[in-house]
Amino acid sequence: MAKRRSLQEDTVALKTKVKESSAKSENPEGNPAIRSLRKRLKRTQRKIRIAKKREAARTAKKAEITKEP
């Protein structure tokens, strides 16, 4: 079984794929392959954003708990 890439690595790879594909294509807006790459990129970016939000909430909650004696 292959090792999973992190979300950041996946995002970087997808960004480069989108750039390369849209540079090669004459009509990047109408190309379904580029469209699906963009969708995947947006999905991974959303996952990263949600994970950061969760982490911030977790650290704030820990700080609140430790502050109250």
DRENPA-774171 format. One record per atom (N, C-alpha, C): residue number from 1; x, y, z negated; atom name. Coordinates in pm, whole numbers, plus 32768, in hexadecimal, padded with zeros to 4 digits. Layout:
# DRENPA-774171
+-----+------+------+------+-------+
: num :   c1 :   c2 :   c3 : atome :
+-----+------+------+------+-------+
: NUM :    X :    Y :    Z :    CA :
...
+-----+------+------+------+-------+
***
This chain:
# DRENPA-774171
+-----+------+------+------+-------+
: num :   c1 :   c2 :   c3 : atome :
+-----+------+------+------+-------+
:   1 : 8052 : 7F8C : 8000 :     N :
:   1 : 8000 : 8000 : 8000 :    CA :
:   1 : 8059 : 807D : 8000 :     C :
:   2 : 8034 : 80DD : 8051 :     N :
:   2 : 8086 : 8155 : 8060 :    CA :
:   2 : 8073 : 81B4 : 7FEA :     C :
:   3 : 80DC : 8200 : 7FD0 :     N :
:   3 : 80D7 : 8263 : 7F64 :    CA :
:   3 : 8086 : 82DB : 7F95 :     C :
:   4 : 802D : 830C : 7F40 :     N :
:   4 : 7FDB : 837F : 7F65 :    CA :
:   4 : 802C : 8400 : 7F5A :     C :
:   5 : 8012 : 845A : 7FB7 :     N :
:   5 : 8052 : 84DD : 7FB2 :    CA :
:   5 : 8006 : 8538 : 7F52 :     C :
:   6 : 804D : 8599 : 7F1C :     N :
:   6 : 8009 : 85FB : 7EC6 :    CA :
:   6 : 7FB5 : 8657 : 7F1E :     C :
:   7 : 7F5B : 869F : 7EDF :     N :
:   7 : 7F05 : 86FA : 7F2A :    CA :
:   7 : 7F56 : 876A : 7F6C :     C :
:   8 : 7FBF : 8798 : 7F29 :     N :
:   8 : 8012 : 8802 : 7F62 :    CA :
:   8 : 805B : 87D1 : 7FDF :     C :
:   9 : 8090 : 8757 : 7FD8 :     N :
:   9 : 80D5 : 871F : 804C :    CA :
:   9 : 8073 : 870C : 80C0 :     C :
:  10 : 7FFC : 86DE : 809F :     N :
:  10 : 7F96 : 86CA : 8104 :    CA :
:  10 : 7F6F : 874E : 8145 :     C :
:  11 : 7F63 : 87B6 : 80F5 :     N :
:  11 : 7F3E : 883B : 8128 :    CA :
:  11 : 7FA7 : 886F : 8188 :     C :
:  12 : 8025 : 8862 : 8162 :     N :
:  12 : 8092 : 8891 : 81B7 :    CA :
:  12 : 8092 : 8846 : 823D :     C :
:  13 : 8082 : 87C3 : 8236 :     N :
:  13 : 8080 : 8773 : 82B0 :    CA :
:  13 : 800B : 8799 : 830A :     C :
:  14 : 7F96 : 87AE : 82CF :     N :
:  14 : 7F22 : 87D2 : 831E :    CA :
:  14 : 7F31 : 885D : 835C :     C :
:  15 : 7F6D : 88BA : 8312 :     N :
:  15 : 7F83 : 8941 : 8349 :    CA :
:  15 : 7FDC : 893B : 83C4 :     C :
:  16 : 8047 : 88EC : 83BD :     N :
:  16 : 80A1 : 88E2 : 842F :    CA :
:  16 : 805C : 889E : 84A5 :     C :
:  17 : 800B : 8837 : 8489 :     N :
:  17 : 7FC3 : 87F3 : 84F5 :    CA :
:  17 : 7F61 : 8852 : 853A :     C :
:  18 : 7F1B : 88A2 : 84EB :     N :
:  18 : 7EBA : 8900 : 8524 :    CA :
:  18 : 7F02 : 8967 : 8579 :     C :
:  19 : 7F72 : 899C : 8548 :     N :
:  19 : 7FBF : 89FF : 8595 :    CA :
:  19 : 7FEF : 89C5 : 8619 :     C :
:  20 : 802B : 894F : 8613 :     N :
:  20 : 8060 : 8911 : 868C :    CA :
:  20 : 7FF2 : 88F0 : 86F0 :     C :
:  21 : 7F86 : 88BA : 86BF :     N :
:  21 : 7F19 : 8893 : 8717 :    CA :
:  21 : 7ED6 : 890B : 8758 :     C :
:  22 : 7EC1 : 8975 : 870B :     N :
:  22 : 7E7F : 89EA : 8743 :    CA :
:  22 : 7EDC : 8A35 : 87A2 :     C :
:  23 : 7F5F : 8A2A : 8790 :     N :
:  23 : 7FBD : 8A68 : 87ED :    CA :
:  23 : 7FBD : 8A1D : 8872 :     C :
:  24 : 7FAE : 899A : 886D :     N :
:  24 : 7FAE : 894A : 88E7 :    CA :
:  24 : 7F2B : 8956 : 8934 :     C :
:  25 : 7EBE : 8965 : 88EB :     N :
:  25 : 7E3A : 8963 : 8929 :    CA :
:  25 : 7E19 : 89E9 : 896A :     C :
:  26 : 7DD0 : 89E2 : 89D9 :     N :
:  26 : 7DA4 : 8A5C : 8A1D :    CA :
:  26 : 7D2E : 8A9A : 89D4 :     C :
:  27 : 7CD3 : 8A45 : 89A0 :     N :
:  27 : 7C5D : 8A75 : 895A :    CA :
:  27 : 7C57 : 8A31 : 88D1 :     C :
:  28 : 7C9F : 8A67 : 886E :     N :
:  28 : 7CA3 : 8A25 : 87EB :    CA :
:  28 : 7C1D : 8A25 : 87A2 :     C :
:  29 : 7BC6 : 8A86 : 87C0 :     N :
:  29 : 7B44 : 8A8B : 877D :    CA :
:  29 : 7AE8 : 8A1B : 87AA :     C :
:  30 : 7AF5 : 89F1 : 8827 :     N :
:  30 : 7A9D : 898A : 885C :    CA :
:  30 : 7AD4 : 88FD : 8851 :     C :
:  31 : 7B4D : 88EF : 8820 :     N :
:  31 : 7B8D : 886C : 8817 :    CA :
:  31 : 7B60 : 8824 : 8798 :     C :
:  32 : 7B1D : 87B0 : 87A7 :     N :
:  32 : 7AEC : 8769 : 872F :    CA :
:  32 : 7B5B : 8733 : 86D5 :     C :
:  33 : 7BCE : 8711 : 870D :     N :
:  33 : 7C3D : 86DD : 86BC :    CA :
:  33 : 7C73 : 874B : 8660 :     C :
:  34 : 7C82 : 87C3 : 8695 :     N :
:  34 : 7CB4 : 8832 : 8644 :    CA :
:  34 : 7C4C : 8857 : 85DB :     C :
:  35 : 7BCD : 8851 : 8603 :     N :
:  35 : 7B62 : 8871 : 85A5 :    CA :
:  35 : 7B64 : 8810 : 852D :     C :
:  36 : 7B77 : 8790 : 8548 :     N :
:  36 : 7B7B : 8730 : 84D9 :    CA :
:  36 : 7BF6 : 8745 : 8482 :     C :
:  37 : 7C67 : 876C : 84BE :     N :
:  37 : 7CDE : 878C : 846E :    CA :
:  37 : 7CC4 : 8802 : 8413 :     C :
:  38 : 7C82 : 8868 : 8448 :     N :
:  38 : 7C62 : 88DD : 83F7 :    CA :
:  38 : 7C04 : 88B9 : 8385 :     C :
:  39 : 7BA4 : 8861 : 83A0 :     N :
:  39 : 7B49 : 8834 : 8336 :    CA :
:  39 : 7B95 : 87ED : 82C8 :     C :
:  40 : 7BF1 : 8794 : 82EE :     N :
:  40 : 7C41 : 874C : 828B :    CA :
:  40 : 7C96 : 87AD : 823A :     C :
:  41 : 7CCE : 8812 : 827E :     N :
:  41 : 7D20 : 8875 : 823A :    CA :
:  41 : 7CCD : 88C2 : 81D5 :     C :
:  42 : 7C58 : 88EE : 81FC :     N :
:  42 : 7C00 : 8937 : 81A0 :    CA :
:  42 : 7BD9 : 88E0 : 8129 :     C :
:  43 : 7BC0 : 8860 : 8142 :     N :
:  43 : 7B9A : 8803 : 80D7 :    CA :
:  43 : 7C0B : 87F5 : 8072 :     C :
:  44 : 7C87 : 87E6 : 80A2 :     N :
:  44 : 7CF7 : 87D8 : 8045 :    CA :
:  44 : 7D11 : 8859 : 7FF9 :     C :
:  45 : 7D00 : 88CC : 803C :     N :
:  45 : 7D11 : 894B : 7FF8 :    CA :
:  45 : 7CA8 : 895D : 7F8B :     C :
:  46 : 7C2E : 8930 : 7FA6 :     N :
:  46 : 7BC3 : 8937 : 7F42 :    CA :
:  46 : 7BE5 : 88E0 : 7ECA :     C :
:  47 : 7C1A : 8867 : 7EE4 :     N :
:  47 : 7C40 : 880D : 7E77 :    CA :
:  47 : 7CAD : 884A : 7E20 :     C :
:  48 : 7D0E : 888C : 7E5F :     N :
:  48 : 7D7A : 88CD : 7E15 :    CA :
:  48 : 7D43 : 893D : 7DBE :     C :
:  49 : 7CE9 : 898D : 7DF8 :     N :
:  49 : 7CAD : 89FC : 7DAF :    CA :
:  49 : 7C60 : 89CB : 7D35 :     C :
:  50 : 7C14 : 895E : 7D46 :     N :
:  50 : 7BC6 : 8926 : 7CD7 :    CA :
:  50 : 7C23 : 88EF : 7C6B :     C :
:  51 : 7C8D : 88AC : 7C94 :     N :
:  51 : 7CEC : 8874 : 7C33 :    CA :
:  51 : 7D2F : 88E3 : 7BE2 :     C :
:  52 : 7D52 : 8951 : 7C23 :     N :
:  52 : 7D90 : 89C2 : 7BDB :    CA :
:  52 : 7D2E : 89FF : 7B78 :     C :
:  53 : 7CAF : 8A0A : 7BA2 :     N :
:  53 : 7C49 : 8A40 : 7B49 :    CA :
:  53 : 7C38 : 89E8 : 7ACE :     C :
:  54 : 7C34 : 8965 : 7AE2 :     N :
:  54 : 7C27 : 8907 : 7A73 :    CA :
:  54 : 7C9D : 8912 : 7A14 :     C :
:  55 : 7D15 : 891C : 7A4C :     N :
:  55 : 7D8D : 8927 : 79FA :    CA :
:  55 : 7D8B : 89A7 : 79A7 :     C :
:  56 : 7D61 : 8A15 : 79E4 :     N :
:  56 : 7D5A : 8A95 : 799B :    CA :
:  56 : 7CF5 : 8A8C : 792A :     C :
:  57 : 7C83 : 8A4E : 7944 :     N :
:  57 : 7C1E : 8A3E : 78DC :    CA :
:  57 : 7C50 : 89E5 : 786B :     C :
:  58 : 7C97 : 897C : 788F :     N :
:  58 : 7CCC : 891F : 782B :    CA :
:  58 : 7D32 : 8965 : 77D1 :     C :
:  59 : 7D8D : 89B3 : 780C :     N :
:  59 : 7DF1 : 89F8 : 77BC :    CA :
:  59 : 7DB2 : 8A64 : 7765 :     C :
:  60 : 7D4C : 8AA7 : 779A :     N :
:  60 : 7D08 : 8B0D : 774A :    CA :
:  60 : 7CC1 : 8ACE : 76D3 :     C :
:  61 : 7C85 : 8A5A : 76EA :     N :
:  61 : 7C3F : 8A15 : 767F :    CA :
:  61 : 7CA2 : 89E5 : 7614 :     C :
:  62 : 7D16 : 89B3 : 7640 :     N :
:  62 : 7D7D : 8987 : 75E1 :    CA :
:  62 : 7DAF : 89FD : 758E :     C :
:  63 : 7DC4 : 8A6F : 75CF :     N :
:  63 : 7DF4 : 8AE6 : 7589 :    CA :
:  63 : 7D8C : 8B14 : 7524 :     C :
:  64 : 7D0F : 8B0C : 7548 :     N :
:  64 : 7CA3 : 8B34 : 74EE :    CA :
:  64 : 7C9C : 8AD9 : 7474 :     C :
:  65 : 7CAD : 8A58 : 748B :     N :
:  65 : 7CA7 : 89F7 : 741E :    CA :
:  65 : 7D1E : 8A0B : 73BE :     C :
:  66 : 7D94 : 8A21 : 73F3 :     N :
:  66 : 7E0A : 8A31 : 739F :    CA :
:  66 : 7E0A : 8AB7 : 7356 :     C :
:  67 : 7DC8 : 8B1B : 738E :     N :
:  67 : 7DC3 : 8B9F : 7350 :    CA :
:  67 : 7D6A : 8BA1 : 72D5 :     C :
:  68 : 7CFC : 8B56 : 72D8 :     N :
:  68 : 7C9F : 8B52 : 7267 :    CA :
:  68 : 7CD6 : 8AF5 : 71FA :     C :
:  69 : 7CED : 8B2A : 7180 :     N :
:  69 : 7D20 : 8AD4 : 7115 :    CA :
:  69 : 7CB5 : 8A83 : 70D1 :     C :
+-----+------+------+------+-------+
***
